[in-house]
């Protein structure tokens, strides 16, 4: 079963500004989104270059919707 996650930035990190958010669907496994999935979602939604090092779980509030 697919799960929907909302990922919201807690603070500025690179080109990601506090408050920016993305929604990520995980259908092939359980657990929270991985940094690569977070990077991909931000690049797709905001068309910005994001480094994976700026996408650790400490930078975001991750909510299951």
C-alpha positions as CSV (number, residue, x, y, z in Angstrom):
1,X,0.0,0.0,0.0
2,X,1.3,3.4,-0.9
3,X,2.0,6.0,1.8
4,X,2.0,9.8,1.4
5,X,4.6,11.9,3.2
6,X,4.8,15.7,3.6
7,X,8.4,16.9,4.1
8,X,8.8,20.5,5.3
9,X,12.1,22.4,5.8
10,X,12.7,23.4,9.4
11,X,15.5,25.9,8.5
12,X,17.4,27.3,5.5
13,X,19.7,24.8,3.9
14,X,21.4,25.6,0.7
15,X,18.7,26.7,-1.8
16,X,16.0,25.2,0.4
17,X,14.3,27.9,2.5
18,X,12.5,27.3,5.8
19,X,8.9,26.5,5.1
20,X,9.3,24.9,1.7
21,X,7.5,21.6,1.4
22,X,7.0,18.6,-0.9
23,X,4.8,15.6,-0.9
24,X,6.4,12.2,-1.6
25,X,4.6,8.9,-2.3
26,X,6.4,5.7,-1.2
27,X,4.9,2.6,-2.7
28,X,7.7,0.0,-2.8
29,X,8.7,-0.1,0.9
30,X,7.8,1.1,4.4
31,X,9.5,3.9,6.3
32,X,10.2,7.6,5.8
33,X,11.5,9.1,2.6
34,X,15.2,8.7,2.0
35,X,17.5,11.7,1.3
36,X,17.7,10.9,-2.4
37,X,13.9,10.9,-2.6
38,X,13.7,14.2,-0.8
39,X,16.3,15.7,-3.2
40,X,14.4,14.5,-6.2
41,X,11.1,15.9,-4.9
42,X,12.5,19.4,-4.2
43,X,14.3,19.5,-7.6
44,X,11.1,18.5,-9.4
45,X,8.8,20.9,-7.6
46,X,11.0,23.9,-7.3
47,X,13.4,23.4,-10.2
48,X,16.5,24.0,-7.9
49,X,19.8,22.2,-7.5
50,X,19.9,20.5,-4.1
51,X,22.8,18.6,-2.5
52,X,21.9,15.3,-0.8
53,X,24.0,16.5,2.2
54,X,21.4,19.2,2.8
55,X,18.6,16.7,3.0
56,X,19.1,14.8,6.2
57,X,16.1,14.2,8.5
58,X,17.4,16.8,11.0
59,X,16.6,19.6,8.4
60,X,13.0,18.6,7.9
61,X,9.7,17.8,9.6
62,X,8.5,14.6,8.0
63,X,4.8,13.8,8.4
64,X,2.8,10.8,7.3
65,X,-0.4,12.0,5.7
